[in-house]
């Protein structure tokens, strides 16, 4: 069963989360501060992390930023604040989702299941299924290595966030097909993702900044008016 790390400094809430997740047959570990979160995550390599923002020692934003550079797993932020800027910062540093306190345990469990299911489906979709499956996609000076989850431009690796990579792979595997924002959102983030299609636009913008010769006039990921995006290669 999936291994989940709960990072929450409120003892009562942490114990409640551990209890409810354990009832779903998940393997659950828990810590109450940022430094312990880093240490435990590196050692245990969990399948998903529930991460509180307001932590002693090192806040959740910094923990998320560091972990996102080291591993590709769903990170769900738990926050008592509902300010838009907090949500944007959390998503920009690599969090996959956020949930505002107080929240219902049913909603949280549904989010956890959805993210675990989505990660499993994404891995199945991009993993080689037979001998004809391409493990490396190449387009002129752009190389996408699926097994290494690495993108190289002119032979040099570029820094790319997990969801940016997933989106780029999906676009590249459907080359020259017009894909709507809603379709991309459902296939890359999952049909039950709490965010809107603006999430797709933001990630496309980030990708263009990294792989386009001229991001202001994109030639690789082009906008299809009234529809969405098309990858030209």
KETILO-416375 format. One record per residue: residue in one letter; y, x, z of N, C-alpha, C in turn; residue number from 0. Coordinates in pm, whole numbers. Last residue first. Example, Ala and Ser with C-alpha at 12.3 -4.5 7.8 and 13.67 -1.06 7.14 Angstrom:
! KETILO-416375
r / n_py / n_px / n_pz / ca_py / ca_px / ca_pz / c_py / c_px / c_pz / k
S / -225 / 1285 / 708 / -106 / 1367 / 714 / 3 / 1290 / 787 / 1
A / -569 / 1319 / 780 / -450 / 1230 / 780 / -330 / 1320 / 780 / 0
! end
This chain:
! KETILO-416375
r / n_py / n_px / n_pz / ca_py / ca_px / ca_pz / c_py / c_px / c_pz / k
X / 2035 / 686 / -3195 / 1966 / 815 / -3194 / 2058 / 932 / -3208 / 232
X / 2128 / 432 / -3170 / 2111 / 482 / -3305 / 2040 / 617 / -3310 / 231
X / 2085 / 148 / -2979 / 2071 / 293 / -2978 / 2043 / 342 / -3120 / 230
X / 2309 / -110 / -2910 / 2204 / -63 / -2998 / 2204 / 90 / -2995 / 229
X / 2406 / -386 / -2696 / 2409 / -246 / -2738 / 2291 / -215 / -2831 / 228
X / 2529 / -697 / -2742 / 2506 / -599 / -2638 / 2518 / -458 / -2692 / 227
X / 2680 / -934 / -2867 / 2540 / -924 / -2827 / 2523 / -826 / -2711 / 226
X / 2938 / -932 / -2953 / 2880 / -1062 / -2923 / 2737 / -1056 / -2877 / 225
X / 2888 / -631 / -3124 / 2982 / -736 / -3086 / 2911 / -871 / -3067 / 224
X / 2725 / -379 / -2995 / 2700 / -485 / -3093 / 2784 / -605 / -3051 / 223
X / 2814 / -45 / -2952 / 2831 / -182 / -2906 / 2806 / -279 / -3021 / 222
X / 2583 / 228 / -2953 / 2694 / 153 / -3012 / 2695 / 10 / -2958 / 221
X / 2503 / 526 / -2869 / 2486 / 394 / -2808 / 2606 / 311 / -2854 / 220
X / 2595 / 708 / -3071 / 2455 / 701 / -3029 / 2424 / 565 / -2967 / 219
X / 2861 / 700 / -3113 / 2778 / 691 / -3233 / 2629 / 681 / -3197 / 218
X / 3174 / 604 / -2969 / 3029 / 630 / -2958 / 2954 / 609 / -3088 / 217
X / 3451 / 710 / -2914 / 3402 / 652 / -3040 / 3251 / 677 / -3047 / 216
X / 3475 / 818 / -2666 / 3570 / 713 / -2703 / 3530 / 643 / -2831 / 215
X / 3284 / 1022 / -2662 / 3259 / 899 / -2586 / 3354 / 785 / -2623 / 214
X / 3167 / 1209 / -2896 / 3300 / 1155 / -2868 / 3282 / 1022 / -2796 / 213
X / 2898 / 1274 / -2862 / 2992 / 1378 / -2905 / 3137 / 1338 / -2876 / 212
X / 2733 / 1141 / -2572 / 2805 / 1116 / -2697 / 2894 / 1235 / -2734 / 211
X / 2622 / 1190 / -2325 / 2543 / 1223 / -2444 / 2616 / 1203 / -2576 / 210
X / 2803 / 1135 / -2113 / 2713 / 1249 / -2104 / 2647 / 1288 / -2236 / 209
X / 2947 / 910 / -2164 / 3021 / 1027 / -2118 / 2934 / 1152 / -2121 / 208
X / 2737 / 735 / -2213 / 2819 / 780 / -2324 / 2899 / 905 / -2287 / 207
X / 2647 / 690 / -1951 / 2561 / 758 / -2049 / 2643 / 813 / -2164 / 206
X / 2865 / 550 / -1842 / 2825 / 680 / -1785 / 2739 / 759 / -1884 / 205
X / 2856 / 319 / -2006 / 2975 / 405 / -2005 / 2941 / 545 / -1952 / 204
X / 2611 / 217 / -1929 / 2629 / 261 / -2067 / 2749 / 355 / -2076 / 203
X / 2674 / 150 / -1666 / 2574 / 255 / -1691 / 2581 / 306 / -1835 / 202
X / 2862 / -54 / -1710 / 2899 / 66 / -1633 / 2803 / 180 / -1662 / 201
X / 2712 / -245 / -1850 / 2830 / -182 / -1912 / 2867 / -52 / -1842 / 200
X / 2525 / -317 / -1653 / 2480 / -253 / -1778 / 2596 / -180 / -1843 / 199
X / 2691 / -438 / -1466 / 2614 / -319 / -1427 / 2567 / -244 / -1550 / 198
X / 2771 / -667 / -1586 / 2869 / -559 / -1579 / 2800 / -428 / -1540 / 197
X / 2576 / -852 / -1540 / 2563 / -770 / -1661 / 2667 / -659 / -1668 / 196
X / 2542 / -834 / -1175 / 2560 / -899 / -1304 / 2550 / -802 / -1420 / 195
X / 2298 / -799 / -902 / 2421 / -771 / -975 / 2426 / -843 / -1109 / 194
X / 2044 / -852 / -806 / 2155 / -932 / -754 / 2284 / -912 / -833 / 193
X / 1753 / -899 / -1003 / 1857 / -808 / -957 / 1981 / -887 / -920 / 192
X / 1541 / -1038 / -1105 / 1598 / -1086 / -979 / 1702 / -991 / -921 / 191
X / 1455 / -905 / -1332 / 1516 / -1038 / -1349 / 1584 / -1088 / -1222 / 190
X / 1546 / -561 / -1355 / 1460 / -667 / -1304 / 1531 / -801 / -1308 / 189
X / 1661 / -342 / -1474 / 1689 / -365 / -1332 / 1598 / -473 / -1272 / 188
X / 1540 / -349 / -1730 / 1561 / -222 / -1662 / 1583 / -241 / -1512 / 187
X / 1512 / -618 / -1806 / 1404 / -524 / -1832 / 1418 / -393 / -1755 / 186
X / 1749 / -748 / -1728 / 1620 / -799 / -1682 / 1510 / -695 / -1697 / 185
X / 1944 / -594 / -1859 / 1948 / -610 / -1713 / 1812 / -653 / -1660 / 184
X / 1872 / -631 / -2124 / 1866 / -497 / -2065 / 1864 / -505 / -1913 / 183
X / 1926 / -905 / -2146 / 1791 / -854 / -2170 / 1774 / -717 / -2106 / 182
X / 2201 / -907 / -2099 / 2112 / -979 / -2009 / 1969 / -929 / -2023 / 181
X / 2297 / -760 / -2316 / 2317 / -711 / -2181 / 2221 / -778 / -2084 / 180
X / 2062 / -742 / -2592 / 2169 / -806 / -2516 / 2180 / -746 / -2376 / 179
X / 2016 / -513 / -2845 / 1964 / -562 / -2718 / 2078 / -619 / -2636 / 178
X / 1923 / -444 / -3164 / 2034 / -497 / -3085 / 1977 / -563 / -2960 / 177
X / 1756 / -149 / -3245 / 1743 / -291 / -3213 / 1863 / -333 / -3129 / 176
X / 1758 / 124 / -3278 / 1817 / 40 / -3384 / 1792 / -109 / -3365 / 175
X / 1488 / 178 / -3058 / 1591 / 232 / -3146 / 1628 / 134 / -3258 / 174
X / 1361 / 143 / -2817 / 1389 / 26 / -2901 / 1502 / 61 / -2997 / 173
X / 1355 / 378 / -2686 / 1226 / 324 / -2729 / 1241 / 198 / -2813 / 172
X / 1624 / 402 / -2619 / 1567 / 492 / -2719 / 1434 / 442 / -2772 / 171
X / 1650 / 204 / -2420 / 1728 / 194 / -2544 / 1664 / 279 / -2655 / 170
X / 1477 / 313 / -2229 / 1451 / 180 / -2285 / 1525 / 161 / -2417 / 169
X / 1600 / 559 / -2176 / 1464 / 555 / -2229 / 1437 / 420 / -2297 / 168
X / 1845 / 468 / -2067 / 1843 / 549 / -2189 / 1705 / 546 / -2254 / 167
X / 1755 / 336 / -1836 / 1825 / 262 / -1941 / 1822 / 339 / -2072 / 166
X / 1640 / 548 / -1693 / 1559 / 431 / -1730 / 1623 / 353 / -1844 / 165
X / 1869 / 712 / -1660 / 1753 / 760 / -1735 / 1669 / 642 / -1782 / 164
X / 2026 / 547 / -1501 / 2077 / 590 / -1631 / 1961 / 637 / -1719 / 163
X / 1865 / 535 / -1278 / 1881 / 414 / -1357 / 1944 / 444 / -1493 / 162
X / 1879 / 812 / -1189 / 1753 / 744 / -1224 / 1771 / 621 / -1311 / 161
X / 2142 / 1005 / -1349 / 2091 / 923 / -1238 / 1965 / 848 / -1283 / 160
X / 2161 / 1335 / -1461 / 2148 / 1194 / -1497 / 2084 / 1118 / -1382 / 159
X / 2287 / 1628 / -1586 / 2267 / 1550 / -1463 / 2267 / 1403 / -1499 / 158
X / 2104 / 1784 / -1849 / 2225 / 1719 / -1801 / 2191 / 1639 / -1675 / 157
X / 1979 / 2096 / -1972 / 1959 / 1972 / -1896 / 2093 / 1915 / -1848 / 156
X / 2024 / 2212 / -2304 / 2061 / 2227 / -2164 / 2041 / 2093 / -2091 / 155
X / 1978 / 2168 / -2571 / 1886 / 2256 / -2500 / 1915 / 2273 / -2353 / 154
X / 2163 / 1980 / -2647 / 2176 / 2117 / -2701 / 2092 / 2216 / -2622 / 153
X / 2064 / 1819 / -2366 / 2160 / 1811 / -2475 / 2189 / 1954 / -2520 / 152
X / 1792 / 1660 / -2211 / 1856 / 1784 / -2252 / 1948 / 1759 / -2371 / 151
X / 1664 / 1493 / -1935 / 1739 / 1478 / -2060 / 1810 / 1610 / -2089 / 150
X / 1364 / 1404 / -1770 / 1468 / 1502 / -1794 / 1533 / 1476 / -1930 / 149
X / 1111 / 1328 / -1669 / 1232 / 1250 / -1642 / 1355 / 1340 / -1655 / 148
X / 880 / 1441 / -1743 / 964 / 1521 / -1652 / 1088 / 1446 / -1608 / 147
X / 789 / 1242 / -1913 / 704 / 1285 / -1802 / 784 / 1364 / -1698 / 146
X / 997 / 1215 / -2103 / 961 / 1106 / -2015 / 882 / 1152 / -1894 / 145
X / 1265 / 1381 / -2213 / 1129 / 1412 / -2168 / 1089 / 1308 / -2065 / 144
X / 1469 / 1374 / -2478 / 1437 / 1295 / -2359 / 1290 / 1318 / -2325 / 143
X / 1726 / 1545 / -2637 / 1582 / 1545 / -2608 / 1559 / 1472 / -2476 / 142
X / 1956 / 1581 / -2893 / 1924 / 1509 / -2770 / 1773 / 1502 / -2753 / 141
X / 2028 / 1674 / -3137 / 2040 / 1768 / -3025 / 2009 / 1704 / -2890 / 140
X / 1815 / 1458 / -3296 / 1908 / 1569 / -3323 / 1912 / 1662 / -3202 / 139
X / 1624 / 1327 / -3072 / 1722 / 1274 / -3166 / 1828 / 1382 / -3186 / 138
X / 1307 / 1277 / -2933 / 1406 / 1372 / -2981 / 1494 / 1308 / -3088 / 137
X / 1106 / 1217 / -2658 / 1183 / 1154 / -2764 / 1295 / 1249 / -2804 / 136
X / 786 / 1275 / -2539 / 917 / 1334 / -2560 / 983 / 1263 / -2677 / 135
X / 563 / 1129 / -2541 / 609 / 1172 / -2409 / 747 / 1234 / -2418 / 134
X / 461 / 858 / -2730 / 545 / 977 / -2727 / 588 / 1008 / -2585 / 133
X / 132 / 751 / -2786 / 256 / 734 / -2710 / 333 / 864 / -2703 / 132
X / -109 / 795 / -2896 / 3 / 786 / -2988 / 136 / 772 / -2916 / 131
X / -299 / 784 / -2700 / -267 / 915 / -2756 / -150 / 913 / -2853 / 130
X / -160 / 553 / -2458 / -264 / 600 / -2548 / -216 / 729 / -2615 / 129
X / 34 / 534 / -2271 / -75 / 438 / -2262 / -190 / 474 / -2356 / 128
X / 258 / 721 / -2078 / 170 / 719 / -2195 / 55 / 622 / -2176 / 127
X / 516 / 521 / -1923 / 406 / 616 / -1913 / 320 / 609 / -2038 / 126
X / 700 / 323 / -1941 / 736 / 450 / -2002 / 624 / 552 / -1996 / 125
X / 567 / 106 / -1820 / 627 / 89 / -1953 / 655 / 222 / -2020 / 124
X / 489 / 194 / -1571 / 385 / 155 / -1667 / 442 / 151 / -1808 / 123
X / 738 / 231 / -1456 / 650 / 347 / -1473 / 542 / 317 / -1575 / 122
X / 827 / -33 / -1458 / 899 / 68 / -1537 / 810 / 189 / -1560 / 121
X / 647 / -151 / -1280 / 647 / -192 / -1419 / 718 / -90 / -1508 / 120
X / 716 / -21 / -1040 / 580 / -11 / -1092 / 576 / -45 / -1240 / 119
X / 980 / -100 / -1009 / 949 / 43 / -1026 / 810 / 62 / -1084 / 118
X / 939 / -377 / -975 / 1014 / -327 / -1090 / 984 / -179 / -1115 / 117
X / 802 / -387 / -731 / 737 / -436 / -853 / 806 / -381 / -977 / 116
X / 996 / -287 / -561 / 869 / -216 / -573 / 796 / -258 / -700 / 115
X / 1193 / -482 / -596 / 1220 / -343 / -635 / 1091 / -263 / -649 / 114
X / 1062 / -713 / -499 / 1113 / -708 / -636 / 1135 / -564 / -682 / 113
X / 1008 / -650 / -233 / 897 / -674 / -326 / 943 / -661 / -470 / 112
X / 1275 / -632 / -138 / 1183 / -519 / -128 / 1069 / -534 / -229 / 111
X / 1368 / -893 / -183 / 1431 / -780 / -251 / 1338 / -659 / -252 / 110
X / 1201 / -1036 / -10 / 1196 / -1065 / -154 / 1257 / -950 / -233 / 109
X / 1280 / -934 / 234 / 1143 / -910 / 189 / 1130 / -935 / 39 / 108
X / 1545 / -1033 / 238 / 1520 / -890 / 237 / 1380 / -859 / 186 / 107
X / 1502 / -1310 / 246 / 1571 / -1250 / 131 / 1542 / -1100 / 124 / 106
X / 1370 / -1330 / 492 / 1301 / -1373 / 370 / 1367 / -1311 / 247 / 105
X / 1559 / -1253 / 673 / 1445 / -1166 / 654 / 1369 / -1203 / 527 / 104
X / 1899 / -1281 / 577 / 1774 / -1346 / 614 / 1658 / -1252 / 586 / 103
X / 2158 / -1081 / 726 / 2081 / -1128 / 612 / 1955 / -1197 / 663 / 102
X / 2496 / -1024 / 831 / 2356 / -1055 / 862 / 2285 / -1110 / 740 / 101
X / 2475 / -751 / 597 / 2438 / -809 / 726 / 2540 / -917 / 765 / 100
X / 2401 / -744 / 254 / 2503 / -748 / 358 / 2450 / -815 / 484 / 99
X / 2240 / -512 / 53 / 2230 / -643 / 117 / 2320 / -640 / 240 / 98
X / 2200 / -355 / -265 / 2261 / -362 / -133 / 2242 / -502 / -78 / 97
X / 2037 / -122 / -485 / 2073 / -257 / -444 / 2140 / -248 / -308 / 96
X / 2009 / 143 / -546 / 1958 / 45 / -642 / 2004 / -96 / -610 / 95
X / 2240 / 414 / -529 / 2167 / 306 / -463 / 2125 / 202 / -566 / 94
X / 2395 / 608 / -659 / 2254 / 597 / -690 / 2176 / 492 / -616 / 93
X / 2661 / 618 / -641 / 2590 / 737 / -594 / 2439 / 722 / -608 / 92
X / 2734 / 367 / -736 / 2770 / 485 / -814 / 2694 / 609 / -769 / 91
X / 2653 / 194 / -535 / 2583 / 191 / -663 / 2612 / 316 / -745 / 90
X / 2837 / 267 / -332 / 2692 / 274 / -310 / 2614 / 277 / -440 / 89
X / 3081 / 211 / -454 / 3048 / 348 / -417 / 2898 / 364 / -399 / 88
X / 3055 / -70 / -477 / 3070 / 14 / -596 / 3032 / 158 / -567 / 87
X / 3041 / -146 / -209 / 2930 / -175 / -298 / 2936 / -87 / -421 / 86
X / 3291 / -64 / -119 / 3171 / -8 / -59 / 3050 / -29 / -149 / 85
X / 3460 / -222 / -273 / 3464 / -77 / -291 / 3342 / -11 / -231 / 84
X / 3415 / -481 / -176 / 3367 / -445 / -310 / 3362 / -294 / -329 / 83
X / 3297 / -527 / 155 / 3406 / -486 / 66 / 3349 / -441 / -68 / 82
X / 3134 / -608 / 355 / 3116 / -673 / 226 / 3227 / -638 / 128 / 81
X / 2948 / -439 / 608 / 3074 / -463 / 538 / 3046 / -520 / 399 / 80
X / 2710 / -375 / 702 / 2776 / -485 / 773 / 2907 / -521 / 706 / 79
X / 2436 / -300 / 485 / 2573 / -278 / 530 / 2630 / -400 / 599 / 78
X / 2179 / -124 / 347 / 2208 / -230 / 443 / 2347 / -204 / 497 / 77
X / 2063 / -43 / 25 / 2162 / -21 / 130 / 2178 / -145 / 216 / 76
X / 1771 / 77 / -98 / 1842 / -48 / -71 / 1935 / -24 / 47 / 75
X / 1641 / 272 / -342 / 1716 / 281 / -217 / 1799 / 153 / -203 / 74
X / 1346 / 360 / -512 / 1446 / 257 / -482 / 1510 / 280 / -346 / 73
X / 1338 / 705 / -618 / 1275 / 591 / -551 / 1383 / 487 / -525 / 72
X / 1335 / 1004 / -706 / 1360 / 882 / -781 / 1281 / 767 / -720 / 71
X / 1501 / 1276 / -538 / 1386 / 1189 / -565 / 1429 / 1061 / -634 / 70
X / 1733 / 1432 / -521 / 1603 / 1494 / -497 / 1484 / 1408 / -536 / 69
X / 1959 / 1288 / -554 / 1949 / 1412 / -631 / 1808 / 1471 / -623 / 68
X / 1922 / 1090 / -368 / 1917 / 1053 / -510 / 1906 / 1177 / -599 / 67
X / 1962 / 1224 / -127 / 1826 / 1183 / -164 / 1816 / 1149 / -313 / 66
X / 2243 / 1259 / -134 / 2153 / 1374 / -131 / 2013 / 1335 / -178 / 65
X / 2339 / 994 / -141 / 2379 / 1090 / -244 / 2282 / 1208 / -250 / 64
X / 2229 / 886 / 93 / 2190 / 833 / -37 / 2222 / 933 / -147 / 63
X / 2368 / 1036 / 286 / 2222 / 1041 / 280 / 2173 / 997 / 143 / 62
X / 2628 / 951 / 232 / 2593 / 1091 / 211 / 2442 / 1108 / 202 / 61
X / 2602 / 679 / 300 / 2650 / 718 / 168 / 2609 / 861 / 137 / 60
X / 2527 / 679 / 572 / 2431 / 640 / 470 / 2472 / 677 / 330 / 59
X / 2651 / 973 / 750 / 2650 / 832 / 711 / 2554 / 807 / 595 / 58
X / 2533 / 1165 / 1009 / 2557 / 1165 / 865 / 2547 / 1022 / 816 / 57
X / 2589 / 1093 / 1293 / 2560 / 1226 / 1241 / 2595 / 1242 / 1094 / 56
X / 2482 / 750 / 1273 / 2537 / 864 / 1348 / 2501 / 996 / 1281 / 55
X / 2567 / 524 / 1006 / 2469 / 601 / 1082 / 2538 / 713 / 1160 / 54
X / 2619 / 273 / 817 / 2686 / 326 / 935 / 2584 / 394 / 1026 / 53
X / 2433 / 192 / 620 / 2548 / 276 / 586 / 2607 / 345 / 707 / 52
X / 2074 / 203 / 618 / 2198 / 153 / 677 / 2312 / 247 / 640 / 51
X / 1830 / 163 / 383 / 1924 / 260 / 437 / 2051 / 193 / 488 / 50
X / 1504 / 163 / 302 / 1607 / 71 / 349 / 1705 / 155 / 430 / 49
X / 1331 / 303 / 33 / 1407 / 329 / 155 / 1505 / 215 / 180 / 48
X / 1003 / 344 / -104 / 1130 / 269 / -98 / 1197 / 302 / 34 / 47
X / 794 / 516 / -92 / 810 / 441 / -217 / 941 / 365 / -222 / 46
X / 852 / 846 / 57 / 823 / 703 / 58 / 843 / 638 / -78 / 45
X / 795 / 1127 / 136 / 808 / 1081 / -3 / 776 / 931 / -13 / 44
X / 770 / 1258 / 382 / 682 / 1143 / 354 / 684 / 1099 / 209 / 43
X / 959 / 1470 / 374 / 821 / 1494 / 415 / 727 / 1383 / 366 / 42
X / 1196 / 1354 / 288 / 1144 / 1471 / 218 / 997 / 1496 / 250 / 41
X / 1226 / 1151 / 478 / 1211 / 1117 / 336 / 1151 / 1233 / 258 / 40
X / 1260 / 1299 / 714 / 1143 / 1212 / 698 / 1119 / 1178 / 552 / 39
X / 1505 / 1436 / 661 / 1383 / 1509 / 696 / 1258 / 1425 / 669 / 38
X / 1684 / 1223 / 616 / 1660 / 1325 / 514 / 1527 / 1396 / 539 / 37
X / 1668 / 1088 / 863 / 1632 / 1019 / 739 / 1600 / 1119 / 629 / 36
X / 1768 / 1271 / 1041 / 1626 / 1237 / 1050 / 1578 / 1166 / 924 / 35
X / 2033 / 1258 / 955 / 1959 / 1383 / 942 / 1809 / 1359 / 951 / 34
X / 2107 / 985 / 1017 / 2104 / 1038 / 882 / 2022 / 1164 / 864 / 33
X / 1898 / 792 / 1246 / 2016 / 870 / 1210 / 1996 / 936 / 1073 / 32
X / 1660 / 664 / 1315 / 1786 / 603 / 1353 / 1911 / 683 / 1320 / 31
X / 1359 / 567 / 1135 / 1444 / 665 / 1203 / 1579 / 600 / 1228 / 30
X / 1024 / 476 / 1052 / 1161 / 441 / 1087 / 1230 / 553 / 1162 / 29
X / 775 / 366 / 821 / 829 / 471 / 907 / 973 / 433 / 938 / 28
X / 501 / 169 / 726 / 644 / 174 / 760 / 674 / 290 / 855 / 27
X / 308 / 41 / 476 / 314 / 152 / 571 / 461 / 177 / 600 / 26
X / 275 / -315 / 452 / 336 / -191 / 410 / 315 / -84 / 518 / 25
X / 178 / -563 / 527 / 80 / -456 / 502 / 141 / -331 / 440 / 24
X / 358 / -735 / 619 / 330 / -745 / 476 / 235 / -635 / 430 / 23
X / 389 / -652 / 875 / 312 / -776 / 855 / 280 / -799 / 708 / 22
X / 561 / -442 / 835 / 423 / -412 / 869 / 334 / -535 / 850 / 21
X / 799 / -581 / 800 / 742 / -508 / 688 / 594 / -475 / 713 / 20
X / 836 / -683 / 1060 / 819 / -774 / 947 / 761 / -704 / 825 / 19
X / 854 / -445 / 1217 / 755 / -549 / 1246 / 728 / -636 / 1123 / 18
X / 1072 / -312 / 1102 / 940 / -248 / 1103 / 831 / -353 / 1125 / 17
X / 1274 / -498 / 1157 / 1240 / -464 / 1019 / 1100 / -403 / 1012 / 16
X / 1276 / -490 / 1437 / 1249 / -617 / 1368 / 1206 / -591 / 1223 / 15
X / 1347 / -228 / 1484 / 1214 / -273 / 1527 / 1176 / -404 / 1459 / 14
X / 1609 / -235 / 1379 / 1508 / -144 / 1325 / 1367 / -190 / 1360 / 13
X / 1733 / -420 / 1546 / 1715 / -453 / 1405 / 1608 / -363 / 1343 / 12
X / 1721 / -273 / 1790 / 1662 / -407 / 1780 / 1635 / -445 / 1635 / 11
X / 1861 / -33 / 1728 / 1720 / -32 / 1767 / 1653 / -167 / 1748 / 10
X / 2058 / 63 / 1476 / 2045 / -49 / 1570 / 1897 / -66 / 1604 / 9
X / 2028 / 251 / 1277 / 2056 / 299 / 1413 / 2052 / 188 / 1518 / 8
X / 1790 / 289 / 1026 / 1879 / 192 / 1092 / 1901 / 237 / 1236 / 7
X / 1585 / 318 / 774 / 1686 / 402 / 838 / 1793 / 309 / 896 / 6
X / 1252 / 300 / 692 / 1364 / 221 / 744 / 1459 / 315 / 817 / 5
X / 1047 / 357 / 422 / 1123 / 423 / 527 / 1242 / 336 / 565 / 4
X / 725 / 261 / 316 / 867 / 228 / 326 / 930 / 301 / 444 / 3
X / 471 / 276 / 85 / 522 / 340 / 205 / 673 / 320 / 209 / 2
X / 238 / 35 / -47 / 361 / 112 / -51 / 405 / 161 / 85 / 1
X / -120 / 84 / 0 / 0 / 0 / 0 / 125 / 88 / 0 / 0
! end
